[in-house]
């Protein structure tokens, strides 16, 4: 954070990026367990009842089992019993957040304390390293005594845990998850010392029992031994089954320089298995002889300070004649490794089973070697190595396990695992494209792409390196570039040959380098032209004008940056006018009238230029327009009452036409006796002919320019006869007169008429009428007295 104080990413422990936060109990990085109830909710106040039911009533416990429920006191008047964490049947799991104690109390025997008091674990299945069974030499939950043992997981020593007084304390705790079936244990209080051999001084004591206990002292436990009594015991079971002796020291509190020595045989010339002195507490790790007898020698130092003494416990191992074997070696590699991890070794979990008394494990880079793990010894019939072992990339690790029993060493079982290597790129492709973006520098664009296979046993690269070399260069001259993509584009020279090299990188190193082979970057071609044309836009503006306009067009070329053009009087482009430039595919140029001219075009790109010439361009001066043929003119007519509308059209005006003149006449040869001559710039001529009888009229057209008029063009249109409406209909006519004032010399007349008979098709649409001072009808001529109307009435003043 710019100008920050590290507070935005600091954990509750004050460490940057630690990720720790306060839990609901106010504990940094906590899991709510310090204040959580049995339901896991902070401060809920809920507790497990005596039957391990969260917030239960304590009335659901199975009979005959002392379950996990607070503090349970056992003993009192009984000498043996069973404790169990279970909440029900054997296959059920214990509760999370369990915390309970059992106190096995033999104080009721006072003033005669017990001769021996022991507890043995009979089953164990808890979350390894998280859910614990702890045994103490007396004490209370608040002030426990000396710890005799602490176990978790599913393996446990087959030994008795012995008290030095009248009480054993057992504690069981579990966390919030991954509960197991739990544990069970038996306890026993011995009131008679018949199974304990005490040191009475004197000669060697021979013991033939298959199991038992011996001690330094005589009398009640806790009595200091005598520094004047030394003893020797020869433990030599008479059973022909005994092959080895397994022993430990349930408690060991002797003064320094007072020694207990155990020999691997029946005399002091045998190898020493154990030699101990000092207040060591409980030494529970079992020691196994290789012979069927052991000699125990107790030698206190006279006049030295004394202590409470020691206790030695043993049992026999019975031997089978069959050598033990190892089976089911399982190797579980984990390939969920970050591609950027520095060493990139594969972590491998190992487990196996065997039927011997102990097993020896070696992991090495060759069969039987121990350079990775071991030798590692275990007495468990199965082992899951929490520490794992790691295998370097492309390396084979060999796991060798053999089992040992009193019958001897069994055969080794070997299983190997080979960590995958880097993996390989499976494909590399490349091609070069030329685009207009390269037209200035004649460059191409190389497209390079590759494929990394989707392999399950290979850690993919976290980046790639690539390099391009031209023909003749060696890979040692590569200038590698890095990318996280599987495709790149880069600019290359055209007309050159390249080779691309690519490799992947991750924590395992570099994959094998692959190359694309030869990649040819094609040269940029010189410009080529597939078509070019010229067309006249406008001719001379007037007679004698010096120039006209021509449009030159061509197909646009790839990779061309610019075009140069000019006009030349010669077909080879010599004497070209001052050049002009464009980047598009057409221009308008001014061309002289009456002079053969050529259009020259040069196309330029990064490779050079190419020249193209048009065909000859010739613009004529303005002259008489060409005379169109009669068939080029179309004439049509549409009838109207007592006449027709006649229309004539030229398809187009010939070149050089500046205007047209036309008229209609009753005779051929340019007569304009039907209509007057009219000038126009269009190519369509329309007139309306009113005619009672069928007739033929002629169209006369002249095409003109500043050079004059061309000869008359004549065509005609036939006007069909139109029947007079008066001859086909009967008409009634009435006239009325308004009364006039006495002093008036005028009267108002009203005339009206109507068709009384005749065909509807001949019904008049227009009427002629007039008023006359005599009974003779008015002349029907174009006189000013002639009236026209389309109504059936007229009014006048007379």
N, C-alpha and C positions, 0 to 999 in steps of 0.2 A: 504494500500500500504506500503510495507516494506520501511522504511526510507522515507516515503512520508511526505507531508506538508498539507494534507487534501484538496488540491486544486482539486483533480480529482473527488470528489463527493460533493463538496460544491456548493450550489445554488447561484444564483446571490444575494441573501440576506445574504450570508455569513454563512448560517446554513447548517450543514452537512445533506446530503440526503433530503433536502427540496424539490428538484425537480423543483424549480423555475428557469426560464430562462428569459433573456431579450427579450421583444417583439420587433416588428419592429419599435416602437416609442422610444426605449431606456428605457422603463419602466420595472422594475423587476417584473416578474409575471404578466405583463399586457396582455391585449387582443387586442392590436393595436387600441383601441378605442380612445386614447388620440390624435392620429395624423392621424387616419384613415379617409378616405373619406366615403361617403355614400355607396360605394361599399365594405367597409371593408378593403381596401388596404392602408397600411401606406403611407401617403404623396401623395396620388393620387390627392388630391385637389378637388375631386368631391363632390357636395353638393346636398341635396334634394331641389327641387324647391317648390314653394308655394303650389303645388298640391301633395307634398310628393313623387315626382318622382325623383329618383336618376339621377342627371345630366340632368334633364328635362328642358323644356322651360317655364313652368308655365302657359301653355294655355290649360291644360287638366283637370281643376278642375270642379267638378259637381256644378251646379248653386244652390244658396240659402244656402250654407253651408260654414262656416268660417273654413277652414281646417288648419291642422298643417303646417305652412309655416313661419319660422322665427318669426318676431314680427308682430302681427296684432292688430291694434288699433280699438276698437269698441266704440260705444256711440256717442260722438260729438253732433248729433242732434236727436238721437233716445233714447228711454227710456227702450227698452227691445230687446232681441235677443237670438240667439242660437250659441253655439260654439261646434265644433266637430273635432275630430282628423282624421276622416275617409279619406281614399283615394278613396272612391267610394261608392257602395251600402252598406247597413247596415251589410250584412254578409261578407264583405271583412275585411281583417286585416290591421292594420296600418303598417307602414314601420319600419324596424330596424334602429337603431341609430337616432331615431327621437329626436329633441330638438327644442321646439317652445314655444312662449308666446302669450297670448292674454291680452291686456290692455283694461279693461272696464272703460272708462273715462267719468265722468259726470261734468267735470269742466266748461262745457259750460253753466251750470245753475248759475254760479257765477254772482252777489254777493250773490244769495240766494242758499245756498247749498241744496242738496237733503235731504228730511226727512229720507229716508232710502234707502240703496243700498244693494242688496243681490244677491247671486248666489246659485243655487241649482243643484246638480248632478242628472241627470235623468237616466243614464245607465253607467255601468262600467264592463269592461272585459279586464284586463291586466294581464301580468305575475306577479304573487304574489311576492312581496318583491324585484322586479327588475325594473318594468315599473311603473312610478309614475305620479299621478296628484297632484300638489301642489297649494294651494290657499293662496295668501298673501293679507294682508290689505294694499293695495297701493304699491307704489314703482315702480321700473323698473327692467328689466332683470339683470342689473348690480348691482343695489342697491335695492333688494326687501324689502318690509315692513315686519311687523310681520306676522309670519305664522299662518293662520287660520285653515288649515287642510292639511293632506297629506295621500292619499289613494292609494291602489293598490289591485289587485285581482278581485273578483266579488261581494263583499258586500260593502255597503257604508251607512253612516248614513243619514236618511231622515230629514235633517235639513237645514236651510238657513245659508250661510256664509255671515255675515254682515260686511260691511266696516264702519269704523269710520270717513272716509273722503269722497273724491270724486272719488276714484279709487280702483278697484280690479284687481290684477295681477294673472293670471292662467298660470302655467308652466306644460308642458307634456314632459317626457323623456322616451326613451326605449333603451334597450341594443341590442345586436346583434342577439338574437334568441328568439324563443317561443313567437311570436306576438299573440295578441288577437284581438277581434273585436274593442276594444278601449273604448272611453267614449263619453258622450254628456252631455251638461249642458245648463241651461237657466239662464238668468240674467234679473234683473228688477230694475229700478230706480224709487223711489216714491218721488213725489214733494210735496205731501200733508201729514201732520202728522195725518190724520184721523184714521189710523190704529195703532197709537202709543199712549199709555196712559202715560202721563207725571205726575210726582209728583208735585202737587200744594199745598201740605200741607192740613191740615184740616182733615175731617172725612174719614171713610172707603169708598173706591171706589169699587163698584160692577161691574164686567165685565161678560157679559153673552155670548160673542162671542165664537165660537168653536175654534178660533185660533187668535193669535195676538201678539203684542209686547208692553212692557211697559218699561219705563225708568225713571231715577232719575231727569233728567234735563228738563228745558223748554228753548226753543230757539234753536239757531243753535247747530249742533253737535260740540263737542269739547269745549263747554262752561262749565266751572267748576260748579258743583252743589253748592247749598247753604247749609251750615252746619246747618242752622236753620230749614230746611224743612224735616220733616219725613212724611212718607206716608204708607198706607196699601191698598192693593188690594185684593179683594175676587174674584177669578176666578171661576165662577160657571155657566158653559154653561147651557142654558135652554133646550137644546135638550135632549129628553128622551133617546137618543142613547148613550150619553156620559157615559163612565164607568170610565175612568182614564184620567189624564192630564200628557202629556209628555212635559218637558221643558228643556232648557239649557240657558247658558249665552253667546251670540255671542261675547260680549266683556265685560270685567270687570276690571275697573281701578278706585278703590276707595282707600281712605287712610286707613291705619291700624286703627282698632277700630271703623270703620264705617261698620255696618253689614247689610247684606241682609239675612233674614231668611224666609224659605219656610216651611209651616206647611201642613201636610197630612190631611187636613180637613178644616172646615170653621171657626176655632177659634184657639187661641194660646194654648189651652189645647191639641190640636191634636199632634201626633208625628212630630218631626222635620225631614223633608226630606233633607234640605240643609241649612247650615249657613256659610257664607263666608265673608271674609274681605281681604283688601290688593290689590295691583296691580297684579292680576292673569292673565291678558290677556284674551284670548278666552277660555271658558270652554264649549267645544262642546259636551262632552259625555252626552247623554240624560239621564234624571232622570224621572222615572215614578212613579206617585202616585198610591196608592191602593184605593183611594176614587175618587168620581166624582167632587171634588172641592179642591182647594188649596188656602191658605192664604199667601200672600207675604207681608212682613213687611220690610220697609226701614228705618233704624235708624242711621242717622249720629250723630257724637259726636260733640256737640257745641264747638266752639273755636278751633277745630282741623284743621290741614291742609286739604285742599280739593283737589280733582283730577277731572278727566273728567267724572267719574260716571260709570254707568253700563247699560246694556240692557238685558232684560229678554224676551225670546221668548217661546211661548207654542202652542200646538195644542191638540185636543181631540182625545182620542182613543175610538172607538165605539165597543160595545160588542155584540158578538153573544151569543145566548143561548146555543150553543153546546160547550162542553168541547173540547179543542184542542187535537190532537193526534200526535203520532210520527210514522213514517213509514220508511221503507227502511234503516234500520241500516246495514251498510256494514263494515265488518272487513276484512282487507287485510294484513295477516301476510307475512313477508318476511323471507324465510328460507335460504337466501343466506348468511349464517353465517360461518365464518371461524371455522374449527373444533378446533382450538387452542385459540379461543376467551375466555377470562377469565370467564365471567359470563354466556355466552351462552344463554342469554335471547332472546326471539323472539320479534323483533319490529313489532308492529301492527299499521297500519293506520286505522283511523275510520272516517266514514262519515255517515250522516243521513239527513232526511228531516222531517219537522214538519209544522203544519199549525197554530201555536200559535204566540204570540207576542215575546216570549222568550222561551229558553229551558235550562234545567239544566241537566248536564252530571255528572255521577259518574262511575268510573271504580274501581272495588275492587275484592278481592279474594272470596267474597260471594255476592249473589244477593242483590243489594241496597247499598253495602258498597262502601266507597270512599277512601280506603287506597292506591290505585294506582294512580288515577287521580280524582281531584275534591273535593268538587262540583265546576263545571265550568259552568258559565252562558254565554249565547249568545243571541243576538236578531236576528241573521241571520236565515232565514228559512232553511239554510243548513250549514253544517260545515265540513271542512276537517281539522283535527287537525295536524298541521305541526309538532308539537313536538312529536307525537306518544306516545304510552305507551308500556311498555315492560312486557313480561310474562315469568316467570321463568320456567325452564324445568319441565314437568309433572304437571304443575299448571294450574288451570282453572281460567280465568279472566271473570268477569261478567260486561257487559256494560249496565248501566241503564240510560235511557233518558226519561224525561217527559217534556211536553210543558205547558206553562202558558199563559193564556189570561185573559181578564177582566171577562170572565165567570168562571175562577178558574183554578185549577191545573188539567191537564188531566192525564189519566192513564199512568203508566210507561211502557215503552217497554224495554225488557231485551234480550240481546243476549250474548251468552258466547263463549269463545274460549279457547280450551285446548292446551297448548303447548306440542308438542310431547316429550316423554321421550328419553332415550338413544337409544332405539331399542335393538334388541336381535340378537345374532348369531343364525343362523338357522341350521347349521350342523357342526359336528366335527367328523373327521375320523382319524385313525391312523393305521399303520402296521409296522412290523419290518422285515428288510431284513438282511441276512447274506451274506457277500461278502468276497473275499479273503483278503480284506484290514483289516478284523478283525481277521485273523487267528493267529496272534501272541498273542493277548490279550483276545481271546474268547469274543469279544464284538459284539453287533448287532447295526444296524443303524435304529433308530426309525424315521419314516416319519409321521409328524403330519400336518394336514391341516384343515382349517375351512372356512366357507362361511359367508359373511356379506350381507344381502339382499339389493337389489336395491330399497329401499323405497324412495318415493318422499318427505315424511313428516318427515324424520329422518336425522339428521346430522351424516354423517358417522364418524367412529373413525379416529383419526390421528395416533394411534398406538395401539398395542395389548400387553397383558401380558399373559405369559403362565408359567406353572410349572408342573413338573413330580414328582409323589409320588410313592413309592413302596408299596406293599401290607402291610397293618397295619398302615401306616402313615395317619395322619389327615391333612385337608387342612390348619390348623393353622400353620403347619410346612413348608408351601410352601416357597420356595425361588424364587420369581417371576423374570422372565426375560422379557425384552421388545423387540419388533420387529415391523417394519412397514409392514412386509410381512404377507400373509395369509397362509404360509406354512413354516415349519422349519424341519431340520434334526438334530438329535443329537445322540450321542453314548450312548448306554445302555448296561447293563450286560445281558448276555444270561442266559436262564433258570430262569428269574425273571418275575414277574407280575407288571405292572405299571398302573397308572391312570393319564391321562393328563387333566389339567384344563386350560381354556382360557377365557379371558374377553377383551372387547374393551374399549378404553378410548377416550374421546374428552372433549370439554369444558363443557359438561353436566355431566361429571363424568364417572362412570364405568357402563358397561352393565352387566346384570346378568351373573354369572359365569356358564359355561356349562362344562361338563366333558365327556370324551370319553368312560367311562366304563373301564372294565379290558382289558389291552393289554398285551398279553403273548409274551415274547421274547424267542423264542425257543432256546434250548441249541445247541451248536455246536456238531454235531455227531462225534463219533469216526470214524477213516478212515475205509472205506470198499473197497474191490477190486473186480471188476466184472470179470476181465480176466488178466492172466499172462501167457506168453509162452516163450520157449527157443528154439533156432535153432542154428545148427552148422554152423559157418562161415568158419573156416579152420581147417583141420585135422593136423596130425603130418607132419612136414616139411620134414622128412626123416625117413627111417626105424629105429625104436628104439628111435625116438624123444619123450620127456616126456610129452608134452602138445599140446593142440589144443585150438581154440578160439570159444566161444559160445556167441550169442547175446541174452540177456534177455530183454523182453518188457512187459509193463503193461499199463493199462489205468490210466491217470493222475487224481488224486482225488482233489475235492474242499477242501479248508480249510487245506490242507497239506502243511506244511512249508518245510519239507525235507524228504528224503528217506535214510535209512541205509541198506546196503546189504553186504552179505558175502557168502562164499562157505562152505558147511558142508558135511562131509562124512556120516552123519546120517539124516534120514528123520525128526527127531524131532529138528534139528538145533543145537545139541550139538557139541562141539569141532569145532565151527565155526572159520573160518580164521579171520584175523584182519579186522574189518569192514571198509567200505568206504562209501562215502556219495554223493548224487546227488539230484538235484531238478527237473530233467527231467524224461521222461517216458521210457528210455531204456539205457542199458550199455552193453559194451563188456567185457567179463571176460575170463581169461585164466584158462582152466580146465585140470587136469591131464589125461593122456591117460591110458585107461584100468582100471580106478577106478570109481566106482559108486559115483556120486557127486550130491548134492542138492543145489539149489540157494535159499537163504533166504532173504526176503525183509521185512523191517520194515518201516511203514509210521507214521510220527509224526505230530500232531497238538496240539492246546492249551489244548485239553482235555486229551491227552496221546498218546499212540501208539497202532498199531495193526500189527501182524506178519503174513506173508504169505510165504508158501513153494512151490517150484516148484516140478514137477515130476522128477524122477531120470534122470540124465544126464550121458551117457556113451559114451566115444570116444574110438574106436578100434584102435589098432596099424595098420600100413600099411601092407597089405597082397596082394596076387595075386588078380588082378581085376577079378570081376565076368565076366563070358562069356556071352555076349549078345546072345539072340536067333536069329535064322536066320530071323525071321519075323521082327526083330527090325532094320534090315539093308535094306535100299531102294537103288536099282540100276536102273539107267536109262542110255540110250544111245541115241546119236543123230548122224545120218549118215553124213559122209563127203565123198568126192570123193575117191572111192576105200578104204573105211574103215569107222570107227565110233569113236566118242569120248564117252568114258564110264565113268560114275560118280557114286560113291557109297558114302552113308552118314549114319553114326550112329546118332540116335536122340540125344544122349548125352553120354558122357564118363562115365562109371560106376565109383563109388567111389573107391578110391585108385589108379586109373589109372594115371600114371605119363607120359607115352608115348605110342604110338602105332607103330607097324611095319606092312607093307602090301606089297604085290606083286601080279602080275597077271601071271597065267600059263595056259597051254593047257590041263592040267590034274589035277584032284582033289588030295587032300592029301598033300598040301603044296608045290606043284611044282611052281617054280619061273622061268620057261623057256620062259615066254613071256616078263616079265620085271624083273629087279632086285629088291630085297627087299629094302624098303625105311622106315626110321624112321621119325615120325612126332608127334606133340602134338595136332593135329587137329583131327576132326572126319569126314573129307571128303577126299576121295581118287579118283583121276582123272587120266586116261591114254588115249592115242590116239592109236587106232589099225588100221594099214594099211593092208588090206587083200583083195585078189582078190575074194576068194570064201567064202561062208558062213562058219562060224566057231563058236565054243563055247569056251569062256575063263572063267577062275575061279579067283575070288578074294579071297586072303588069308590074314586074319587079325589076328595079335597077340596083346593082350593088356598087357602092361608091367608095372612093378613097381620095386622098389628096391628088392622085394621078388622074381622076376623072371617074366617069360612070362606065360600067360595062354594058354590052348590048342588052336590049330589052329581053326579059324572059317572060313568056306568056303561057298562061294555062287558063282553064275555064271551070265554071261551075254552072250546072243546069238548074234553074229554078222551076219547080213544077207549077202547073196552073192551080190557082186558088179560086174556088167558086164564090161568086158574089153572094153574100148573105141575103140581100134584098130580093133576089130572084127565088129564094127558097122559102121565104116566110111571109105571112100576111101580118100587117101591122094596123092597129087601130090608133087613131089620133084624136085627141080632144083638146079644145082651147077654151079657157074661161077668162072673163074680164072682171076686174075689181071695179066697184063704183068709184067714179072720180068726183072730186069736189066741183061745185058749180063754176068756180073761177079757174079751173085747171084745164089746160089744153092737152094733158097727157093722161093716158090710161095704162094700167098695169095688166099685162096679159100673162096667163099661165098655160103652158102647153104640157101635155103628158101623153105618153103612148105606151103601147105594150104589144108583144108578139101574141097574135091570136091563134096562129096555126103554123105548122111546118115541123120538119124533123128537129129533134133536140140537138143533133150533131151540127146543125147549121144555125143554131141560135147565135145571133149577133153578139159580139163583145164590144163593138164600138159603133157609134152613130154619127152621121153627118146631119146637121140641121141648119136652117137659116130662116129669117123673117123677110117677107117681100111685101111691097106695096100693091101688088096686083095678084091676080089668081094664077099667074104663071109660076111654076116652081123655080126656085133659085137654081142657078147653074152650079153643078157639082164640080167645081174647080178649086184650085188653090187660091181662091180670092180671100180677101181679108174678112169678107162677110160670112165666110163658111165657118160654122162652129163644130167643134168635136166634143163628144161627151160619152161617158160610159154609163151614165144614169138614164133613167126613163122619164126625165122631166127637165123643163127649161122655163125661165121667167125673163120677160123683157118689158121695157116701157115704150109705149108707142104713142 
